Amino acid sequence: MTTALSTTPASRMQAEAARRAVGAIFLVNGMVFATWAVNIPGVRDDLHLDASQIGLALLASGVGGVLAMSQVGRWTSRWGSDRVTRVATVLFLLSLLLPLLAVNLWTLILGLALLGAANGVMDVAMNAQGVTVEQALGRPIISRLHAYFSLGGLLGAALGTLLIGRVPMLTHALIVVVGTVAAGLYAMRFLIPDPPAAPTHHHDGTPAKPAPLFSVAVLLLGAMCFLGMLSEAANYDWTALYFRDVLGLAGGAAGIGYTAFVATMTLGRWFGDMGRARLGDERIVRVGALTTALGMGLALLWRDPVPATLGFALSGIGLSNVVPVMYGTAGHALAGRGIALVAAIGYGGFLLGPPVIGFVARHVGLPAALGIALAGAALVALLGGKAFALVRGTPSGARPVAAD
């Protein structure tokens, strides 16, 4: 069990202020990300791109993110997650304008690569800062932080619904950037420095070597994060198409399964830290992944809108805490460099999952292809015990965070 690093009322108040601040930064990240997402059709139409061209441009964003993530661990170790988060937040907000200023496919690819890189740095750094604040408070907060990201996405999508078609895309982006920069700059004042790495020792008192970055434990966490993100991306990208093409729902009704998934995902993250405190990280991940597998099995085997909606709702609540816990576990074991590696591996699931499912669906049908996401969730449940046991055995040790 960790001991809270803040023992005086003043330091406790500082940690609570940092918790609210990093939550605001997660919300800003989600809102900016959603702002770009809702403007993708407009950018595609303005540049007269076909599906393959916009797909190539979006891939550049993912590649930029993965390449940047691989470097963030060194930066947070050198300058601290608080400083890297501040810089990355400003760069991410400003980079939102780049794809909207593109004049052709190649400038769009460049703009999205830079946007993806800035988002990758911000993603790792703000999660590392979240782990620092979690340690300072001595209680779980990572899942709630990811819920703020989801809420930011909902706010960004809602604002986009109001503004798209009424104002130019660049004006829409500038409104978001100005508002989020103001909120971000205020929140940045309350971020806290990372604690110095505590020396570790063997049972006989001799100093222990730091845990290797490319250990089996961390690579296994990365693999689980990859599978969790693959399943998450499959639900995001293919649920509406499943309801329309397989279940035969037309128009807005086709979005009911997607809505159920996003709603339970957000709720699961909002209350996830309570579950982590009571059940522990390992159990919340393994039970959650199993719930996702059962939910997707229900949706894919019982092809009726009601049980399918229930199935995707179960999938959302099951997946809600898998990625946040993987980030937090890697951060407690290896600080920012652990999060960077796990995030970079996991992000591959977002990149590869949807196109692989699309390719398989073309040959065997969408229900069978979505079985890949079901299998990924089941593997997370099976691998979880081994992964957490290995992490507990590292010299630094992934320290479980207790509730107050």
C-alpha positions as semicolon CSV with decimal commas, in nm:
position;residue;x (nm);y (nm);z (nm)
1;M;0,000;0,000;0,000
2;T;0,130;0,345;-0,082
3;T;0,153;0,615;0,173
4;A;0,014;0,949;0,065
5;L;0,296;1,188;-0,007
6;S;0,099;1,486;0,123
7;T;0,077;1,482;0,502
8;T;0,012;1,845;0,594
9;P;-0,316;2,030;0,526
10;A;-0,135;2,267;0,290
11;S;0,025;1,989;0,086
12;R;-0,304;1,800;0,085
13;M;-0,478;2,106;-0,057
14;Q;-0,203;2,136;-0,319
15;A;-0,257;1,775;-0,426
16;E;-0,635;1,826;-0,447
17;A;-0,580;2,138;-0,659
18;A;-0,350;1,934;-0,886
19;R;-0,619;1,665;-0,917
20;R;-0,871;1,921;-1,038
21;A;-0,613;2,078;-1,269
22;V;-0,510;1,756;-1,441
23;G;-0,879;1,665;-1,474
24;A;-0,935;1,994;-1,657
25;I;-0,643;1,915;-1,888
26;F;-0,791;1,572;-1,971
27;L;-1,122;1,745;-2,047
28;V;-0,947;1,999;-2,273
29;N;-0,772;1,715;-2,457
30;G;-1,101;1,537;-2,520
31;M;-1,274;1,853;-2,637
32;V;-1,000;1,946;-2,885
33;F;-0,980;1,589;-3,015
34;A;-1,359;1,585;-3,074
35;T;-1,343;1,924;-3,246
36;W;-1,110;1,782;-3,508
37;A;-1,317;1,464;-3,541
38;V;-1,643;1,644;-3,619
39;N;-1,467;1,858;-3,883
40;I;-1,320;1,562;-4,076
41;P;-1,609;1,550;-4,327
42;G;-1,575;1,924;-4,396
43;V;-1,200;1,900;-4,452
44;R;-1,252;1,600;-4,681
45;D;-1,509;1,789;-4,889
46;D;-1,307;2,112;-4,907
47;L;-0,998;1,928;-5,032
48;H;-1,201;1,693;-5,257
49;L;-1,047;1,378;-5,108
50;D;-1,171;1,024;-5,153
51;A;-1,199;0,762;-4,879
52;S;-0,850;0,620;-4,934
53;Q;-0,689;0,966;-4,923
54;I;-0,859;1,072;-4,600
55;G;-0,767;0,732;-4,457
56;L;-0,402;0,794;-4,542
57;A;-0,415;1,136;-4,379
58;L;-0,571;0,994;-4,062
59;L;-0,305;0,725;-4,053
60;A;-0,040;1,000;-4,050
61;S;-0,195;1,130;-3,728
62;G;-0,164;0,789;-3,564
63;V;0,193;0,737;-3,683
64;G;0,292;1,081;-3,554
65;G;0,139;0,994;-3,218
66;V;0,320;0,663;-3,182
67;L;0,658;0,811;-3,280
68;A;0,618;1,096;-3,033
69;M;0,501;0,869;-2,750
70;S;0,822;0,670;-2,774
71;Q;1,022;0,978;-2,670
72;V;0,806;1,120;-2,392
73;G;0,937;0,890;-2,119
74;R;1,285;1,042;-2,149
75;W;1,142;1,394;-2,146
76;T;0,932;1,341;-1,835
77;S;1,230;1,178;-1,661
78;R;1,444;1,481;-1,743
79;W;1,203;1,771;-1,701
80;G;0,910;1,624;-1,508
81;S;0,557;1,538;-1,618
82;D;0,428;1,877;-1,501
83;R;0,655;2,074;-1,735
84;V;0,607;1,842;-2,031
85;T;0,229;1,852;-1,982
86;R;0,232;2,233;-1,989
87;V;0,429;2,252;-2,313
88;A;0,244;1,966;-2,481
89;T;-0,097;2,113;-2,397
90;V;-0,017;2,444;-2,564
91;L;0,131;2,272;-2,871
92;F;-0,170;2,040;-2,904
93;L;-0,417;2,326;-2,885
94;L;-0,232;2,528;-3,148
95;S;-0,180;2,226;-3,375
96;L;-0,560;2,186;-3,403
97;L;-0,547;2,472;-3,656
98;L;-0,296;2,300;-3,886
99;P;-0,521;2,047;-4,065
100;L;-0,788;2,315;-4,107
101;L;-0,536;2,537;-4,286
102;A;-0,433;2,258;-4,527
103;V;-0,457;2,336;-4,898
104;N;-0,403;1,986;-5,036
105;L;-0,354;1,623;-4,929
106;W;0,016;1,659;-4,847
107;T;-0,023;1,963;-4,626
108;L;-0,311;1,783;-4,454
109;I;-0,087;1,480;-4,392
110;L;0,183;1,706;-4,247
111;G;-0,066;1,894;-4,031
112;L;-0,220;1,573;-3,899
113;A;0,119;1,417;-3,830
114;L;0,206;1,719;-3,614
115;L;-0,136;1,716;-3,448
116;G;-0,097;1,345;-3,372
117;A;0,255;1,395;-3,236
118;A;0,142;1,677;-3,005
119;N;-0,151;1,466;-2,887
120;G;0,080;1,170;-2,825
121;V;0,313;1,378;-2,607
122;M;0,021;1,530;-2,418
123;D;-0,143;1,189;-2,369
124;V;0,162;1,034;-2,204
125;A;0,260;1,343;-2,006
126;M;-0,084;1,411;-1,859
127;N;-0,122;1,045;-1,762
128;A;0,221;1,056;-1,596
129;Q;0,111;1,369;-1,408
130;G;-0,207;1,182;-1,312
131;V;0,003;0,904;-1,159
132;T;0,207;1,164;-0,967
133;V;-0,111;1,320;-0,828
134;E;-0,252;0,975;-0,750
135;Q;0,058;0,897;-0,546
136;A;0,039;1,231;-0,368
137;L;-0,324;1,176;-0,271
138;G;-0,283;0,809;-0,186
139;R;-0,606;0,712;-0,363
140;P;-0,706;0,612;-0,718
141;I;-0,790;0,893;-0,962
142;I;-0,675;0,770;-1,305
143;S;-1,013;0,631;-1,415
144;R;-1,190;0,955;-1,324
145;L;-0,933;1,149;-1,527
146;H;-1,015;0,941;-1,833
147;A;-1,384;1,010;-1,766
148;Y;-1,304;1,380;-1,796
149;F;-1,154;1,305;-2,139
150;S;-1,481;1,135;-2,238
151;L;-1,682;1,431;-2,109
152;G;-1,459;1,665;-2,305
153;G;-1,532;1,462;-2,615
154;L;-1,906;1,492;-2,555
155;L;-1,875;1,870;-2,505
156;G;-1,664;1,907;-2,818
157;A;-1,909;1,705;-3,025
158;A;-2,206;1,903;-2,889
159;L;-2,039;2,237;-2,967
160;G;-1,953;2,111;-3,312
161;T;-2,317;2,019;-3,371
162;L;-2,414;2,379;-3,289
163;L;-2,143;2,550;-3,496
164;I;-2,076;2,330;-3,801
165;G;-2,253;2,479;-4,101
166;R;-2,309;2,807;-3,919
167;V;-1,950;2,931;-3,898
168;P;-1,637;2,844;-4,100
169;M;-1,435;2,549;-3,972
170;L;-1,138;2,769;-3,884
171;T;-1,363;2,999;-3,680
172;H;-1,502;2,697;-3,498
173;A;-1,149;2,580;-3,418
174;L;-1,039;2,927;-3,304
175;I;-1,336;2,947;-3,064
176;V;-1,234;2,613;-2,912
177;V;-0,863;2,702;-2,900
178;V;-0,919;3,038;-2,731
179;G;-1,152;2,889;-2,471
180;T;-0,940;2,584;-2,398
181;V;-0,612;2,778;-2,390
182;A;-0,757;3,000;-2,120
183;A;-0,875;2,701;-1,918
184;G;-0,553;2,510;-1,979
185;L;-0,325;2,796;-1,879
186;Y;-0,516;2,841;-1,554
187;A;-0,506;2,469;-1,475
188;M;-0,134;2,440;-1,550
189;R;-0,052;2,659;-1,251
190;F;-0,157;2,381;-1,013
191;L;0,033;2,084;-1,157
192;I;0,292;1,938;-0,919
193;P;0,649;1,810;-0,968
194;D;0,714;1,439;-0,982
195;P;0,856;1,292;-0,661
196;P;1,221;1,181;-0,674
197;A;1,264;0,815;-0,756
198;A;1,292;0,620;-0,433
199;P;1,592;0,383;-0,410
200;T;1,495;0,017;-0,404
201;H;1,669;-0,263;-0,215
202;H;1,674;-0,639;-0,202
203;H;1,571;-0,823;0,114
204;D;1,934;-0,832;0,228
205;G;1,960;-0,453;0,210
206;T;2,174;-0,431;-0,105
207;P;2,065;-0,178;-0,367
208;A;1,849;-0,318;-0,645
209;K;1,888;-0,223;-1,007
210;P;1,602;-0,022;-1,161
211;A;1,342;-0,227;-1,344
212;P;1,439;-0,263;-1,712
213;L;1,216;-0,070;-1,946
214;F;1,174;-0,356;-2,192
215;S;1,086;-0,612;-1,928
216;V;0,842;-0,895;-1,990
217;A;0,607;-0,735;-1,737
218;V;0,585;-0,399;-1,912
219;L;0,568;-0,555;-2,259
220;L;0,282;-0,773;-2,138
221;L;0,105;-0,464;-2,003
222;G;0,158;-0,305;-2,345
223;A;0,010;-0,611;-2,517
224;M;-0,294;-0,594;-2,289
225;C;-0,329;-0,223;-2,362
226;F;-0,304;-0,302;-2,735
227;L;-0,585;-0,557;-2,708
228;G;-0,797;-0,325;-2,494
229;M;-0,756;-0,035;-2,737
230;L;-0,827;-0,264;-3,031
231;S;-1,157;-0,367;-2,874
232;E;-1,235;-0,006;-2,781
233;A;-1,165;0,121;-3,132
234;A;-1,375;-0,159;-3,283
235;N;-1,671;-0,054;-3,069
236;Y;-1,626;0,313;-3,157
237;D;-1,583;0,264;-3,532
238;W;-1,805;-0,033;-3,616
239;T;-2,102;-0,034;-3,376
240;A;-2,320;0,202;-3,579
241;L;-2,243;0,010;-3,899
242;Y;-2,331;-0,317;-3,724
243;F;-2,671;-0,178;-3,624
244;R;-2,735;-0,042;-3,972
245;D;-2,599;-0,317;-4,197
246;V;-2,654;-0,629;-3,984
247;L;-2,952;-0,541;-3,764
248;G;-3,122;-0,327;-4,029
249;L;-3,178;-0,007;-3,830
250;A;-3,192;0,306;-4,042
251;G;-3,115;0,671;-3,977
252;G;-3,051;0,791;-3,625
253;A;-3,169;0,460;-3,479
254;A;-2,846;0,301;-3,603
255;G;-2,658;0,505;-3,344
256;I;-2,832;0,354;-3,041
257;G;-2,563;0,091;-2,983
258;Y;-2,283;0,345;-3,015
259;T;-2,462;0,576;-2,772
260;A;-2,502;0,293;-2,521
261;F;-2,134;0,206;-2,549
262;V;-2,012;0,565;-2,501
263;A;-2,253;0,631;-2,214
264;T;-2,148;0,324;-2,014
265;M;-1,783;0,384;-2,098
266;T;-1,807;0,733;-1,946
267;L;-2,002;0,614;-1,641
268;G;-1,760;0,326;-1,586
269;R;-1,465;0,563;-1,586
270;W;-1,641;0,816;-1,364
271;F;-1,698;0,558;-1,090
272;G;-1,404;0,334;-1,179
273;D;-1,173;0,458;-0,906
274;M;-1,425;0,349;-0,642
275;G;-1,419;0,001;-0,793
276;R;-1,039;0,002;-0,807
277;A;-1,019;0,095;-0,439
278;R;-1,256;-0,186;-0,340
279;L;-1,163;-0,462;-0,585
280;G;-0,805;-0,379;-0,685
281;D;-0,664;-0,304;-1,029
282;E;-0,614;-0,664;-1,136
283;R;-0,969;-0,769;-1,063
284;I;-1,124;-0,457;-1,218
285;V;-0,931;-0,523;-1,542
286;R;-0,995;-0,896;-1,563
287;V;-1,363;-0,881;-1,466
288;G;-1,412;-0,581;-1,694
289;A;-1,250;-0,753;-1,991
290;L;-1,460;-1,064;-1,932
291;T;-1,773;-0,846;-1,915
292;T;-1,679;-0,696;-2,251
293;A;-1,633;-1,039;-2,407
294;L;-1,971;-1,155;-2,274
295;G;-2,141;-0,832;-2,388
296;M;-2,001;-0,854;-2,740
297;G;-2,094;-1,222;-2,754
298;L;-2,451;-1,128;-2,665
299;A;-2,460;-0,854;-2,931
300;L;-2,310;-1,071;-3,205
301;L;-2,503;-1,391;-3,140
302;W;-2,846;-1,248;-3,054
303;R;-2,909;-1,025;-3,353
304;D;-3,191;-0,815;-3,222
305;P;-3,159;-0,441;-3,138
306;V;-3,253;-0,474;-2,770
307;P;-3,005;-0,746;-2,664
308;A;-2,744;-0,599;-2,898
309;T;-2,778;-0,259;-2,729
310;L;-2,745;-0,427;-2,391
311;G;-2,441;-0,614;-2,518
312;F;-2,261;-0,300;-2,635
313;A;-2,354;-0,127;-2,309
314;L;-2,184;-0,413;-2,122
315;S;-1,887;-0,383;-2,355
316;G;-1,852;-0,014;-2,270
317;I;-1,862;-0,057;-1,895
318;G;-1,624;-0,352;-1,916
319;L;-1,364;-0,170;-2,124
320;S;-1,396;0,159;-1,937
321;N;-1,113;0,098;-1,691
322;V;-0,881;-0,132;-1,887
323;V;-0,667;0,136;-2,054
324;P;-0,662;0,378;-1,755
325;V;-0,544;0,098;-1,525
326;M;-0,278;-0,015;-1,774
327;Y;-0,144;0,341;-1,788
328;G;-0,154;0,376;-1,411
329;T;0,009;0,039;-1,345
330;A;0,291;0,115;-1,589
331;G;0,334;0,460;-1,435
332;H;0,360;0,327;-1,081
333;A;0,612;0,067;-1,195
334;L;0,830;0,277;-1,426
335;A;0,699;0,637;-1,410
336;G;0,670;0,829;-1,738
337;R;0,889;0,593;-1,939
338;G;0,659;0,303;-1,850
339;I;0,349;0,494;-1,957
340;A;0,524;0,598;-2,280
341;L;0,603;0,241;-2,379
342;V;0,265;0,097;-2,282
343;A;0,083;0,385;-2,456
344;A;0,290;0,351;-2,775
345;I;0,221;-0,025;-2,794
346;G;-0,143;0,019;-2,700
347;Y;-0,201;0,295;-2,954
348;G;-0,122;0,041;-3,222
349;G;-0,454;-0,122;-3,134
350;F;-0,634;0,197;-3,229
351;L;-0,439;0,216;-3,555
352;L;-0,460;-0,146;-3,665
353;G;-0,786;-0,266;-3,513
354;P;-1,048;-0,088;-3,728
355;P;-0,882;-0,147;-4,069
356;V;-0,809;-0,513;-3,984
357;I;-1,172;-0,564;-3,885
358;G;-1,281;-0,393;-4,206
359;F;-1,058;-0,619;-4,416
360;V;-1,183;-0,935;-4,242
361;A;-1,545;-0,817;-4,264
362;R;-1,517;-0,790;-4,641
363;H;-1,441;-1,162;-4,657
364;V;-1,640;-1,320;-4,372
365;G;-1,893;-1,055;-4,270
366;L;-1,900;-0,795;-3,996
367;P;-2,030;-1,013;-3,709
368;A;-1,746;-1,261;-3,750
369;A;-1,492;-0,980;-3,791
370;L;-1,606;-0,817;-3,467
371;G;-1,523;-1,148;-3,304
372;I;-1,163;-1,020;-3,317
373;A;-1,256;-0,752;-3,062
374;L;-1,431;-1,014;-2,849
375;A;-1,122;-1,236;-2,859
376;G;-0,901;-0,938;-2,769
377;A;-1,108;-0,868;-2,457
378;A;-1,102;-1,236;-2,358
379;L;-0,722;-1,241;-2,392
380;V;-0,694;-0,940;-2,160
381;A;-0,891;-1,133;-1,898
382;L;-0,666;-1,437;-1,943
383;L;-0,335;-1,248;-1,944
384;G;-0,420;-1,014;-1,658
385;G;-0,318;-1,243;-1,375
386;K;0,027;-1,311;-1,520
387;A;0,088;-0,945;-1,610
388;F;0,003;-0,808;-1,265
389;A;0,204;-1,082;-1,095
390;L;0,511;-0,993;-1,303
391;V;0,471;-0,620;-1,238
392;R;0,445;-0,681;-0,863
393;G;0,777;-0,863;-0,890
394;T;0,969;-0,575;-1,050
395;P;1,222;-0,392;-0,826
396;S;1,017;-0,072;-0,825
397;G;0,693;-0,265;-0,807
398;A;0,356;-0,141;-0,926
399;R;0,224;-0,007;-0,601
400;P;-0,150;-0,044;-0,547
401;V;-0,314;0,276;-0,436
402;A;-0,549;0,252;-0,143
403;A;-0,862;0,448;-0,074
404;D;-0,869;0,694;0,208
